[in-house]
Amino acid sequence: MDLDDLYRLLRISHVQSQGIVDTISDPLLVLAGDLTAISANPAFYRTFSTDRDSTIGVPLYELGNGQCAIAELRLHLEKVIPNSASVFGYGVTADFPGVGPAPCWSASSA
């Protein structure tokens, strides 16, 4: 297997995983280690009446009008993300203009 074969496999895997993320009906936001948004699915953009340009590269706590700037959420994420830990049964809700109460963070149990 050469470098071109590996690149093709990587590209195929990326396209497949992006297809799965895009079809999830719940809003999904992917964060980098510094808590900036690196990806979101169409359900996220629809639910929060936003777009890619207003989301990607923006810190979680600055999205929208800062509704997710919640101290408890920040503490939790700052512990979880650096350790690549899994989170189950935890959620934080905020009131979003034009949307109403919606989760800032939700991790269901497995």
Backbone torsions as a table, in degrees:
resi	resn	phi	psi	omega
1	MET	NA	128.4	-179.8
2	ASP	-104.3	-178.7	-177.0
3	LEU	-60.9	-38.2	177.7
4	ASP	-63.1	-40.6	178.2
5	ASP	-63.4	-43.4	178.6
6	LEU	-63.5	-40.1	178.1
7	TYR	-63.0	-43.7	178.8
8	ARG	-60.3	-44.0	178.7
9	LEU	-62.6	-42.5	178.0
10	LEU	-62.1	-44.9	-179.4
11	ARG	-63.6	-43.5	178.5
12	ILE	-61.8	-44.7	179.4
13	SER	-62.0	-40.9	179.0
14	HIS	-63.5	-46.7	-179.6
15	VAL	-61.8	-42.2	179.0
16	GLN	-64.8	-46.1	-179.1
17	SER	-66.6	-37.8	177.6
18	GLN	-64.8	-36.6	176.4
19	GLY	-62.2	-39.8	177.9
20	ILE	-65.6	-48.3	179.9
21	VAL	-59.1	-43.3	-177.7
22	ASP	-65.8	-24.0	-178.5
23	THR	-93.9	-6.4	177.1
24	ILE	-65.2	130.0	-174.9
25	SER	-80.8	-17.2	176.8
26	ASP	-87.9	147.7	176.6
27	PRO	-60.0	134.2	-179.5
28	LEU	-132.9	126.6	177.9
29	LEU	-124.2	128.0	179.0
30	VAL	-103.6	130.4	-177.1
31	LEU	-109.9	146.1	171.4
32	ALA	-81.6	174.4	-180.0
33	GLY	-59.2	-27.0	178.6
34	ASP	-90.8	13.1	177.1
35	LEU	67.7	24.8	171.5
36	THR	-94.0	149.9	-179.6
37	ALA	-72.6	127.7	177.8
38	ILE	-114.7	-13.1	178.2
39	SER	-164.8	152.0	175.1
40	ALA	-150.2	154.6	179.2
41	ASN	-97.7	166.9	-179.2
42	PRO	-56.4	-34.2	178.9
43	ALA	-63.6	-34.8	176.9
44	PHE	-64.2	-48.1	-179.1
45	TYR	-62.0	-41.2	179.7
46	ARG	-67.3	-49.6	-175.8
47	THR	-59.7	-42.2	-175.1
48	PHE	-101.6	14.3	176.5
49	SER	45.6	54.2	-179.8
50	THR	-135.5	-175.3	179.9
51	ASP	-141.5	176.1	-176.6
52	ARG	-59.4	-46.1	-176.9
53	ASP	-62.4	-29.2	-179.8
54	SER	-89.9	-1.9	-173.2
55	THR	-118.7	-53.6	-172.9
56	ILE	-67.7	130.6	-178.6
57	GLY	87.2	-2.1	-178.3
58	VAL	-97.5	134.7	175.9
59	PRO	-59.9	143.3	-179.6
60	LEU	-49.6	-41.6	-173.7
61	TYR	-75.6	-6.6	177.4
62	GLU	-107.5	-5.3	179.7
63	LEU	-63.8	147.2	-178.4
64	GLY	59.7	-128.4	177.8
65	ASN	-107.4	27.3	178.5
66	GLY	79.2	22.6	-177.6
67	GLN	-61.9	-26.1	-178.6
68	CYS	-92.6	13.0	176.2
69	ALA	-82.1	69.3	-176.2
70	ILE	-111.8	123.7	-174.8
71	ALA	-55.8	-44.0	-179.7
72	GLU	-60.8	-42.1	179.0
73	LEU	-64.9	-45.5	-179.4
74	ARG	-60.2	-46.4	178.3
75	LEU	-58.2	-45.4	-178.9
76	HIS	-62.9	-48.7	-178.5
77	LEU	-65.8	-37.2	-179.8
78	GLU	-67.7	-21.2	174.9
79	LYS	-86.0	-37.0	-172.8
80	VAL	-78.8	-50.6	-171.2
81	ILE	-62.0	-47.8	-178.9
82	PRO	-61.8	-24.9	-178.1
83	ASN	-96.4	2.9	-177.0
84	SER	49.5	39.7	-177.7
85	ALA	-84.2	157.0	175.3
86	SER	-92.0	148.2	179.2
87	VAL	-125.2	131.3	178.0
88	PHE	-134.4	141.2	174.8
89	GLY	68.1	34.7	-179.7
90	TYR	-130.4	138.5	178.1
91	GLY	-156.8	152.1	177.0
92	VAL	-135.4	132.3	-178.9
93	THR	-116.0	144.4	176.0
94	ALA	-134.4	163.6	179.7
95	ASP	-96.3	116.3	-178.2
96	PHE	-104.0	130.6	177.9
97	PRO	-56.9	131.7	178.5
98	GLY	78.1	-7.0	-179.0
99	VAL	-118.7	-41.1	-175.0
100	GLY	92.5	-162.6	179.6
101	PRO	-64.0	130.5	179.1
102	ALA	-151.3	153.4	-179.2
103	PRO	-69.0	134.6	167.9
104	CYS	-84.2	-32.3	-178.5
105	TRP	-152.6	131.4	177.9
106	SER	-146.7	128.6	176.4
107	ALA	-132.4	108.6	-178.3
108	SER	-77.5	159.6	176.1
109	SER	-74.7	152.8	-177.5
110	ALA	-79.4	NA	NA
